Amino acid sequence: MTSELIPEKNNGEIESSDNELMDKEEKDISEKPQEDTEKIENIAENEVSDLPVANVVGMVNTPTAVYVEASKDFSKKEIIMSLVTFVLGFLFMHLLIKHTAGYFTTVLFIVTLIAGSCYMKKKRHKFSSLHIAIFFVLILFSGVYSITSNHFVKGLNTAFLVVGITYLFYLLGDGQNKIGRFLPFEIIKSTIEYPFINFSKQMRAIGSATKKTRSGAIIRTVVIGLLLAVPITCVVGALLMSADSGVEKFMVNIINSLSLENIFILGFELLFSIPIGCCMFSTIYTNTHVEERRKLVEQECEVQLDKCRKIQNAILYITITPICLLYVVFFISQISYFTSAFLGNLPDHYSYSAYARKGFFELLAIEIINIMVIAFINIFAKKSGKKKPITLKIYSVVISFFTMVIIATAISKMVMYINAYGLTQLRVYTTWFMILTAIIFVLIVIKQFKFNLKFTKWVTGVFAVMFLVLCFSRPDAIISRYNLTYHSSDMDRNDIYEMINMSDDSAAVVLEPQYAYLFEGDSRAFYLKEFMSEYKKDPYKSFNISAYKISREFYRME
């Protein structure tokens, strides 16, 4: 019955049908790997850079970085960013390195932060509360250039901002929502390694833009044409100047108006702005391309740290014990010398300056030695870390305690010195440094009994707060204000001159009307005119609050 309903096929038809089916299956099998390969290549070229680092790492079962063949082409976003960093590189060279332009330098850092953060956001990197906090802290420190003219403070602030901005982009690129335990190694990677991994990528991106777009091709043609025209134009111009005096006079006027010196300076700035822009683009590019870098993994760092722990604890105890005993003997023998600072008494045969300087250099030497000793015993002791025995903790606490006592003594000496002779920049900086190190040693002591204390996070926070105080207190203004309030009766003309030449922050205080009685004749007006003349020669110096105050006093006098 069934055989009547279904037509029979001969052997040739069955064989042909089977062959067609097999050919189709083979074709599907051969095309599938090709499709998968195309998908993988498409991810490598277009999608990997757009994915958060955490998601990319999650694709594979490995704790380390994912390496994918990088795309040879640049996306539109990357080309735009390469042009932005090129411009920012020139602006940093002009407004930060050659000139520190106050308000303009502040705006430059803010624009850099916003541009980089927006780019990271466009590349789908998520901002956590930590990232937002760091962003606004860096915005705050960008304002330092507008409120002070102290070159030392501005130099420190520049280093702080560079480290902070690169580290922020590092955290965003790795998808980290916390400050790592191995912060120094992360800073090395973000500030030193990443700016140079893809150093040449910016020029390649800009070059690709001139090849892909019609406008880019036109720009390239115009630039090449102008470059070729320069030598020919110079030769023709020289011949015309020799042939006719009128042409010669006309050309001389043009050359004078252009100012060859300014052209040379501009070329110099352009030349040195190129590596700055390349480093900026490399930092952004590396942090948005997981295939271009190797992630720092805490577990691997812990393994390497465990390999360093090879020295028996007993050997370290025997080595450190004589040092601690020496400290005890030293303190007992010099008890009157050290405690005299707390009592406000000056030891015999000492001046205030010699007493304070001697205390500081002792502090510096002992701090360096003690920090090295504490780091050594905690890194190389066989039983350390989570397994740290109580004996090792006691040794760390004892060494930290001796250091803190000497720091307190040195600060007391410095207070005596300041009360006698007033403030200077060196006295302010050393006192600030001693307070900072004292707090760090307190954290070291706490860490011995609370292993889960996030030491790097606390040290980072303490340093940021202390540095904030240093920058925004405008130390030169405080120095002048204090000296004029408490030591004006002891000042002579040279002291006034030194304070005025310290910085514009100091001069703005000294030149206030309430201290006009300190100046002889028209000397106050003379100083105000000198500052205004300097601002006219170099307008960039006038773009801060102190310069504004000095200018205001000048116009009031007029």
C-alpha positions in Angstrom: 0.0 0.0 0.0 2.7 2.4 0.9 4.9 1.5 -2.1 2.1 2.5 -4.4 1.7 6.0 -2.9 5.5 6.9 -2.9 7.2 6.9 -6.3 10.3 4.8 -6.4 13.6 6.4 -7.3 16.2 4.6 -9.3 19.7 4.1 -8.0 21.1 6.9 -10.1 18.7 9.4 -8.7 19.3 8.3 -5.1 23.1 8.5 -5.6 22.8 12.0 -7.1 20.6 13.2 -4.2 23.1 11.8 -1.7 26.0 13.5 -3.4 24.1 16.9 -3.4 23.4 16.5 0.3 27.0 15.7 1.1 28.2 18.7 -1.0 25.9 21.0 0.8 27.0 19.8 4.3 30.7 20.1 3.3 30.0 23.7 2.0 28.3 24.6 5.3 31.1 23.1 7.3 33.7 25.0 5.3 31.8 28.3 5.4 31.2 28.2 9.2 34.8 28.6 10.3 35.2 31.4 7.8 32.1 33.2 9.2 33.5 32.6 12.8 36.9 34.0 11.8 35.2 37.0 10.2 33.3 37.6 13.5 36.4 37.3 15.6 38.3 39.7 13.3 35.4 42.1 13.4 35.5 42.0 17.3 39.3 42.6 17.2 39.0 45.5 14.9 35.9 47.3 16.1 34.4 46.0 19.3 37.1 45.2 21.7 38.1 48.8 22.3 34.4 49.6 23.0 34.0 46.9 25.7 34.7 47.5 29.4 37.9 45.8 30.5 36.1 43.6 33.0 33.8 42.2 30.2 36.7 41.4 27.9 38.7 39.7 30.6 35.6 37.7 31.5 35.5 36.2 27.9 38.4 33.9 28.7 39.5 31.8 31.7 42.7 33.6 32.6 43.5 36.1 35.4 45.9 38.0 33.2 45.4 40.2 30.2 43.7 39.3 27.0 45.8 39.6 23.8 44.0 40.1 20.5 45.4 41.1 17.2 45.2 44.9 17.1 43.4 46.6 14.3 45.6 48.4 11.8 42.9 51.0 11.1 41.8 53.8 13.5 38.2 54.6 14.2 36.7 58.0 13.7 36.8 58.6 17.5 40.4 57.7 17.7 41.3 60.0 14.8 39.5 62.9 16.4 41.2 62.2 19.7 44.6 62.1 18.0 44.0 65.6 16.7 42.7 66.8 20.1 45.8 65.5 21.9 48.0 67.1 19.3 46.5 70.5 20.0 46.6 69.9 23.8 50.3 68.9 23.5 51.1 72.3 21.9 49.0 74.1 24.6 50.8 72.3 27.4 54.1 73.2 25.9 53.1 76.9 25.6 51.0 77.4 28.7 52.7 75.1 31.2 56.3 74.4 30.2 57.3 77.7 28.5 54.8 79.9 30.5 52.7 79.1 33.5 49.7 81.1 32.5 47.6 81.0 35.7 44.0 81.0 34.7 44.7 79.5 31.2 46.8 76.7 32.7 43.9 75.9 35.0 41.4 75.8 32.1 43.9 73.7 30.1 44.0 70.9 32.8 40.2 71.0 33.2 39.7 70.7 29.4 42.2 67.8 29.3 40.3 66.0 32.1 36.9 66.5 30.5 38.1 65.5 27.1 39.8 62.3 28.3 36.9 61.4 30.6 34.3 62.0 27.8 36.4 59.8 25.4 36.6 57.0 28.0 32.8 57.3 28.5 32.2 57.1 24.8 34.3 53.9 24.8 31.8 52.5 27.3 34.0 52.6 30.4 31.8 53.1 33.4 32.5 55.7 36.1 32.1 54.6 39.7 31.9 56.9 42.8 35.7 56.6 43.2 36.4 57.7 39.6 34.0 60.7 40.1 35.7 61.6 43.4 39.2 61.5 41.8 37.9 63.5 38.8 36.6 66.4 41.0 39.7 66.3 43.2 41.9 66.8 40.1 39.6 69.6 38.9 40.1 71.3 42.3 43.9 71.0 42.1 43.8 72.5 38.6 42.9 75.7 40.2 46.2 76.0 42.0 47.8 77.8 39.0 45.2 80.6 39.4 45.7 81.2 43.1 49.5 81.1 43.5 52.6 82.2 41.7 54.9 80.0 43.8 57.0 78.1 41.2 57.9 75.2 43.6 54.2 74.6 44.6 53.1 74.8 40.9 55.8 72.3 39.9 54.7 69.8 42.6 51.1 70.4 41.6 52.0 69.6 37.9 53.6 66.3 38.9 50.5 65.5 41.1 48.1 66.3 38.3 50.0 64.2 35.7 50.1 61.2 38.0 46.5 61.7 39.1 45.1 62.1 35.5 47.0 59.1 34.1 46.0 57.0 37.2 42.4 57.9 36.7 42.4 56.7 33.1 44.2 53.6 34.3 41.5 52.8 36.8 38.8 53.4 34.1 40.6 51.3 31.6 41.0 48.4 34.0 37.5 48.7 35.4 38.9 49.1 38.9 36.6 50.6 41.5 39.2 50.9 44.3 42.8 51.9 44.8 45.0 48.9 44.5 47.2 47.4 47.2 50.2 47.7 44.9 49.7 51.4 44.2 53.3 52.2 43.4 53.4 49.6 40.6 50.1 50.8 39.2 51.5 54.4 39.1 54.6 53.2 37.3 52.5 51.5 34.7 50.0 54.3 34.3 52.5 57.2 34.4 55.7 55.7 32.9 54.8 52.6 30.9 51.4 53.5 29.2 52.4 56.9 27.8 55.1 55.2 25.7 53.6 51.8 24.7 51.8 53.3 21.8 53.9 56.4 21.4 53.8 56.4 17.5 50.0 55.7 17.3 49.0 59.4 17.3 51.1 60.2 14.1 49.6 57.1 12.5 46.1 58.1 13.4 46.6 61.6 12.0 48.2 60.1 8.9 45.3 57.8 8.3 42.9 60.7 8.5 44.7 62.4 5.6 44.4 59.3 3.5 40.8 58.3 4.2 39.0 61.6 3.9 38.8 64.1 1.0 39.4 67.1 3.2 42.4 65.3 4.7 43.8 64.7 1.2 43.3 68.4 0.4 45.2 69.4 3.6 48.0 67.1 2.8 48.3 68.4 -0.7 48.3 72.1 0.5 51.0 71.3 3.2 53.3 69.6 0.7 52.8 72.4 -1.8 53.7 75.0 0.8 56.7 73.1 1.9 58.0 72.9 -1.6 57.2 76.6 -2.2 59.2 77.9 0.7 62.7 77.4 -0.8 61.6 78.6 -4.2 59.9 81.7 -2.7 63.0 82.5 -0.7 65.3 82.4 -3.8 62.9 84.4 -5.9 62.5 87.0 -3.1 66.2 87.4 -2.6 66.7 88.0 -6.4 63.9 90.6 -6.5 65.4 92.4 -3.4 68.7 92.6 -5.2 67.1 93.8 -8.4 64.9 96.6 -6.9 65.3 98.8 -3.8 61.5 99.3 -3.5 61.0 95.5 -3.4 63.9 95.3 -0.9 62.3 97.8 1.4 58.9 96.1 1.1 60.3 92.7 2.0 62.3 94.0 4.9 59.2 95.5 6.4 57.4 92.2 6.1 60.3 90.3 7.7 60.4 92.7 10.6 56.7 92.5 11.2 56.8 88.7 11.3 59.7 88.7 13.8 62.0 85.8 13.1 62.6 85.3 16.8 58.9 84.6 17.3 58.8 82.3 14.4 61.8 80.4 15.8 60.2 80.1 19.2 56.9 78.9 17.7 58.8 76.3 15.7 60.6 75.2 18.8 57.4 74.8 20.8 55.8 72.9 17.9 58.7 70.5 17.8 58.7 69.7 21.5 54.9 69.6 21.7 54.8 66.6 19.4 56.2 64.1 22.0 53.8 65.5 24.7 50.8 64.9 22.4 52.1 61.4 21.5 52.3 60.5 25.2 48.8 61.8 25.9 47.3 59.9 23.0 49.3 56.7 23.9 47.9 56.9 27.5 44.3 57.2 26.2 44.8 54.6 23.5 46.4 52.0 25.7 43.8 52.3 28.4 41.0 51.8 25.9 42.6 48.8 24.1 42.9 45.8 26.3 45.0 44.0 23.7 47.7 46.7 23.9 48.7 46.1 27.5 49.2 43.6 30.3 47.0 44.1 33.3 48.6 44.3 36.7 47.1 41.4 38.7 47.3 41.5 42.5 47.5 37.8 42.8 50.6 37.7 40.7 52.1 40.5 42.7 51.4 38.5 45.9 53.1 35.5 44.4 56.2 37.5 43.5 56.2 39.0 47.0 56.0 35.6 48.6 59.1 34.5 46.6 61.0 37.4 48.3 60.2 36.1 51.8 63.2 33.8 52.3 65.1 35.2 55.3 64.5 33.5 58.6 62.7 35.8 61.1 65.3 35.0 63.8 68.1 36.4 61.7 66.2 39.6 61.2 65.5 39.9 64.9 69.2 39.5 65.8 70.1 42.1 63.1 67.6 44.7 64.3 68.0 44.3 68.1 71.4 46.2 68.3 69.8 49.1 66.3 66.9 49.3 68.7 69.3 49.2 71.7 71.4 51.9 70.1 68.3 54.1 69.8 67.6 53.5 73.5 71.1 54.5 74.6 71.1 57.5 72.3 67.8 58.8 73.7 69.0 58.3 77.3 72.3 60.0 76.7 70.7 62.9 74.9 67.5 63.2 76.9 68.2 66.8 78.0 69.1 67.8 74.4 65.9 66.4 72.9 63.5 67.4 75.7 64.8 71.0 75.7 62.8 71.6 72.5 59.5 70.6 74.3 60.4 72.9 77.2 61.3 75.8 75.0 64.9 76.0 76.3 67.9 76.4 74.1 70.8 74.1 75.0 74.2 75.7 75.8 76.6 76.5 73.0 73.7 76.4 70.4 72.1 79.1 68.3 68.4 78.7 67.3 69.5 78.1 63.6 72.1 75.5 64.5 69.8 73.8 66.9 66.9 73.5 64.4 69.1 72.5 61.5 70.8 69.8 63.5 67.5 68.3 64.5 66.2 68.3 60.9 69.2 66.5 59.4 69.1 63.9 62.2 65.5 63.4 61.5 66.1 63.0 57.8 68.8 60.4 58.2 66.9 58.4 60.8 63.7 58.5 58.8 65.4 57.1 55.7 67.1 54.3 57.7 64.0 53.4 59.6 61.7 53.3 56.5 64.3 51.1 54.8 64.5 48.8 57.9 60.7 48.5 58.2 60.3 47.8 54.5 63.1 45.3 54.5 61.8 43.2 57.4 58.2 43.2 56.2 59.2 42.2 52.6 62.0 39.7 53.2 60.9 38.0 56.5 59.9 34.4 55.8 56.9 34.8 58.1 55.3 38.1 57.2 52.1 39.4 55.6 49.1 37.7 57.0 51.4 35.2 58.9 53.4 38.0 60.6 54.3 37.0 64.1 53.8 39.3 67.1 57.6 39.7 67.5 58.0 41.2 64.0 55.1 43.5 64.7 56.7 44.7 68.0 60.0 45.5 66.2 58.1 47.5 63.6 56.2 49.4 66.3 59.4 50.1 68.3 61.2 51.5 65.2 58.2 53.6 64.3 57.9 54.9 67.8 61.5 56.1 67.9 61.1 57.8 64.6 57.9 59.6 65.8 59.6 60.9 68.9 62.4 62.4 66.9 59.9 63.9 64.5 58.1 65.5 67.4 61.3 66.8 68.8 62.4 68.3 65.5 59.0 70.0 65.0 59.4 71.5 68.5 62.8 72.8 67.6 61.5 74.3 64.4 58.7 76.1 66.3 61.3 77.6 68.6 63.3 78.7 65.6 60.2 80.3 63.9 59.3 82.1 67.1 62.7 83.6 67.2 63.4 84.5 63.5 60.1 84.1 61.7 59.0 82.0 58.7 60.8 81.2 55.5 59.9 78.9 52.6 62.4 76.2 53.8 61.0 76.2 57.3 57.4 75.9 56.1 58.3 73.0 53.7 60.3 71.0 56.2 57.6 71.4 58.9 55.0 70.2 56.4 57.1 67.3 55.4 57.7 66.3 59.1 54.0 66.3 59.9 53.2 64.2 56.8 55.8 61.5 57.7 54.7 61.5 61.3 51.1 60.6 60.2 52.5 57.9 57.8 54.4 56.3 60.7 51.2 56.3 62.8 49.5 54.4 60.0 52.4 51.9 60.0 51.9 51.3 63.7 48.1 50.8 63.2 48.8 48.4 60.3 50.8 46.1 62.6 47.6 45.3 64.6 45.0 45.7 61.9 46.2 43.8 58.9 43.0 44.6 56.9 43.8 48.3 57.0 43.9 49.6 53.5 47.3 51.2 53.9 47.8 52.6 50.4 44.4 54.1 50.4 45.0 55.8 53.7 48.4 57.1 52.7 47.0 58.4 49.4 44.2 60.2 51.3 46.5 61.7 53.9 49.0 62.9 51.2 46.1 64.4 49.1 44.8 66.3 52.2 48.3 67.5 53.2 49.1 68.5 49.7 45.8 70.4 49.4 46.7 72.4 52.6 50.2 73.2 51.1 48.8 74.4 47.8 45.7 76.3 48.8 47.3 77.9 51.9 49.5 79.9 49.5 52.6 79.5 51.8 54.4 82.6 50.6 51.5 84.8 51.5 51.4 83.2 55.0 55.1 83.7 55.4 54.9 87.4 54.7 51.7 87.9 56.7 53.3 86.2 59.8 56.6 88.0 59.6 54.9 91.4 59.1 52.6 90.7 62.1 55.1 89.4 64.6 58.5 90.5 63.4 58.0 93.8 61.6 59.9 95.8 64.3 63.0 93.7 63.5 62.8 94.2 59.7 65.1 96.4 57.6 65.1 97.4 54.0 66.8 94.1 52.9 64.1 92.0 54.6 61.4 93.9 52.8 63.2 93.4 49.5 63.6 89.7 50.0 59.9 89.2 50.8 58.9 91.2 47.7 61.1 89.1 45.5 60.1 85.8 47.0 57.0 85.6 44.7 53.9 87.6 43.7 52.0 85.9 46.5 54.4 87.4 49.1 54.7 90.8 47.3 50.9 91.2 47.2 50.8 91.1 51.0 53.8 93.3 51.6 52.5 96.0 49.2 49.1 96.2 50.9 48.3 99.8 52.1 48.4 98.8 55.8 52.1 98.1 55.5 53.0 101.3 53.7 54.8 102.6 56.8 57.5 100.1 56.2 58.7 101.7 53.0 60.9 104.7 52.7 59.9 107.6 50.4 58.4 106.4 47.1 59.8 102.9 47.3 56.4 101.3 47.5 55.3 103.1 44.3 58.6 102.0 42.7 57.9 98.4 43.4 54.4 98.5 42.1 55.6 100.1 38.9 58.2 97.4 38.5 55.6 94.7 38.8 53.4 96.4 36.2 56.3 96.8 33.8 57.1 93.1 34.2 53.4 92.2 33.5 53.5 94.2 30.3 56.7 92.4 29.1 55.3 88.9 30.0 51.5 89.1 30.2 51.3 85.4 31.3 52.6 86.3 34.7 49.6 88.5 35.4 47.0 85.7 35.2 46.7 84.8 38.9 45.1 86.3 42.0 48.3 87.7 43.4 49.0 89.6 40.2 45.5 90.9 40.2 45.9 92.2 43.8 49.2 94.0 42.9 47.6 95.5 39.8 44.7 96.7 41.9 47.0 98.5 44.3 48.9 100.1 41.4 45.7 101.6 39.9 44.5 102.7 43.4 47.8 104.5 43.8 47.4 106.2 40.4 
